Amino acid sequence: MYKQKFYPTIVISDVHLGTEHSKTRELADFLKTVNCNTLILNGDIIDGWHLQKGGKGKWKKEHTDFFKIIMKMMENHNTRVIYIRGNHDDFIDHIAPFEFANISIEKDYVHERNGKRYYITHGDIFDNVTSNMVWLAKLGDVGYTFLLWVNRLYNIYRSKKGLPYFSLSQAVKQKVKSAVSYVSNYENELVALARVKHADGIICGHIHQPADKMIDGIHYLNSGDWVETMSALLEHEDGTWEVYMHTNNIITQPEPIQIIRLKQAVESGGLKVAFSNNFFNPFF
């Protein structure tokens, strides 16, 4: 039995259902502990790119269970669900905008509460690779999938040693100067968009980097992802926002393998990367 806490608004993004790296069970555990008036699914909830590759077993039972939990929230708490398209679930472009009962499918959305106005977009429109060179973004799937595979094996080893979860892919992106520059430029572009939209803040996802900060007088919020960081945005009743970081990182995979040298290379800056940021995150 879960003890549920109420938030007026919850924002999640970048779940990438249909991929083996989607932390669906952890997300389900989180959603069972909360209820809200509005649940905003801010893009890349379903990974259409990955599912288009074919093959069996990509869509798992827990991926279906995720939507069952949302339906329960709608039934038990009359939660309004707003699904905003992302680049990996751009197939909903053909039906957005669409509204039925408590579900809305949108390309973007304006959230107004407590006198504040937030413009909400997945954020891929400010990524030249995903918006103009989709083939390159899809090519990067190979590299990022490999890195996540290594990350899983390394965290199996850490779990056996009683150590907390460590994201190798996040560490790589923080060490690669081009990736750091990319994130900074991305944030500034979205802040400029919020200003054009006469909004007090911007809420986005896409880059798998949760954030809550002020940039040039605009409140920048990023909901992160449920592939690496396992994060979400929670709006409190007084209108303030919180970045939620999931802490349940129990890994139960067999046969741990040590990958300490890779972590050391990342932390020391000795890992040479000759690819764009999107190579390490085609989920962008």
N, C-alpha and C positions, 0 to 999 in steps of 0.2 A: 504494500500500500504506500503510495507516494503522497507526501504532504505538498500541496501545490501553493505556489506564491503568485499573486496577481501583479501583472504589469499592463498598463494601458496598451502599449505597443511593443511587439517583438519583431526584430528584423533578422532574417538569416539569408545566406546566399551561398553559392558555389558548393552545393552538396555533391554534384556530379553523380547522381544516381545512374547506375548502369556500368560503373567502373569498379574494379576490385578495391580501389583505394578509398572509396567513399566511407566515411566513418558513420554509417547509418545507425548502427546500434547505439553508439554514444549520443547521437543526436536524438534518437528516440527516448533514451533515458532522460535527457535534458527536458524534452517537451512534456514528458509525463509529470514533471515537477512544477510546471508553470501553467497558468491560464492567462488569457489576454482578450481585450476587446478586438484588437487588430493584429493579424499575423501577416507580415509582409515577406514574401518569398522573392528576393531581389536578384533573380537571374541565375542561370546555370544550375538550376535544381536538378533537371534531367540532362544528362550528357548525350545529346543527340548525335554528336560527332562520333563518339565511341560506339554507340549502338549501331550506327550505319555501317561499321566495319564488318558486321555479321559475326557469326560464331555463336555457339550455345553457352548458356550459363552466365551471361553478362547481367541479365536482370534477375536479381535474387529475391527471395521471399521477404527479406528485411526491407528491400526497396519498396515493395508493395505495402508493407506494414507501416512505413513512414506516412503514406497517404491515408491509411486507416486511422492513424493517430490524429491527423489533421481533421478528418471527418468527425472523430469523436469530440474534438475541441469545438467544432461547429455545432454539433448536436447538444453537447452538455453546457457550453458556455456562450452559445450564439456568437462565436468568434467570426469576424469578417476576415476573409482571406484574399489578399491581393497578390497576384502572381505577375511579376514584371519580367519581361523577356531578357535573356542574356544572349551572348554569342553562341554558346553551346546548345541552347534550346531556342534558337532563332526560328525553328519551325512554327512557333506560335505567332510569328509575325503575320501569318495569313489569317488569323482569327482575331487578333487584338485591334481595337479594344472590344471586349466582350464581357457581359455581366449576366450572371444567372444566380438567383437566390443570394447566398452570402459570398459568392466567389466572383472576383473581377480579374480579368486578364488585361494587362496594360503594357504599353511600351515604356512609359514613365509615369510618375505619380507625384502629386503635391500633398504633403502631410502637414496639416495645420492643427495645432493644439497649444493651449496656454499662451496664445498670442504670438506663437512662433510659427514660421513657415519654412518647411524643409522640402527641397526638391530631391526626388529619389529617382535614380537611374542606375542600371547595372554598372555602366562606366566604360564598356568596350568601345563606344563611339570615339573615345579619345586614345585608343590604341591603334596606331597606324598598321601594325602587323595583322591584328585580328579583323580590322575593318576593311583594309585594302589588300592584304595579302593572306587570305585565309589558307591558301595552300602551304605557306611557310609556317603558319601557326599549327596546322595539322601535322606537318613534318616534325615539329618539335615534340610531338607526343611520344616519340621513341625515346628521346633523351630524358624527359621528365618521368616517364613511366619507369625507366631503369633506375633513376635516382630514388624514386619512391620505394622501389623494390629493395634497394640497398638500405634505405631508411628503415624499412620494416625489419630486415634481418638484424640491423644494428640495435634496434630497440627491443628485439627479442633478447639479445645478449644483456642489455641494460636491465630489462625486467628481471632476468634471472639473478642479477647482482643487486637487486633492490634499488636500482637507480631510477629517477624519473624519466619521463619521455623527453626525447631530444630530437628536434627536426633538423636533419641534415640539409634538406632543400632550403629551409629558411636561412640556415647559417651560410649556405653557399651564396644565396641572393644578397645577404647582408655584406658579404666580402667582395662581391664583384662590383666594381665601380660603375659599370654600365647599368647594372640592375638598380643600384642605389639612385643613380641619376634618373632612371626611368620612373621610379616610384615618385620622386620629388616632382618631376615634370607633370606626371599624371595628376597628382594632388593639386598642383597649381592650376592646371587646366580646368579641373572640376570646380575649384573655388571661383574661377572666373565665370564659369557657367552659372553658378548659384547667384552671383552678383547680377548677371544679365537677367536671370529669372526673378529678380527682386526677392530672393529668399534669404532667410537668416542662416541657413545651413544647407549642406549637401550630404546625402546619404548614398553610398555606393558600395560596390563589392569588387569583383573582377580580379584584383591583383593579389588576393590571399594575404593581405596585410591589415589586420584589424587596427583601427585607430579612432581616437577621440581627442581632437585638438582644435585650437583656433588658428586659422591662417588668414592674416590680413583682415581680421574682423568677421570672417565667415567660419561657422562651426562645421568642421570637416569630420564626418563619421564614416568609417568603413567597417562592414560587418564581418570581414575576414572570410573564413571558409570552414568546411567540414571534410577536408581532405588532409590538411596539415595542422592548422592551429586550433580547430574545433572551437570556434568563437561565434558570438552573436551580439546584437545590440539590444539593450533593454531600456525602455523608456519608463521612468518612474512617474508617479502621480503628480509630482510637483513640476514635471516637464524636463527634468534633468535626464541625462543619458548615461548609461554604463556599458562598457565593453565586458561581456561575459566570456570567461575562458574556462572551458570544461576541464575538470581536474581528474576525471576517472579515466586513467590511461592504462588499464590492465590489459596486457598482451598475453595470449595463451597459445601462441604458435609453437610447435615443437622444433627441436634441433637448432639451438642458437648458434650463430656464427659470429666470430669477432671481426669487427671492421674498425678497430681503433685507429689504424693509420689514416683512414679517410677522414675521420673526425679531426685528428691532429692536423692534417693537411689543411682542412677548412679553417680551423681556428688560428693556425699560424699564417694563413694567407699564402701558403705554398701551393695551393691548388690552382693550376693555370686553366682558365676557361677561355675558349676561343669562340664562343657562341653568344648570340644575343640573349637577353633576359628571357625571351619567350621559349628558348630551347629548354630552359629549366622550368618553365611553367606554361605548357601549351594549354592548360586549363584556363589561361587568361582569356 
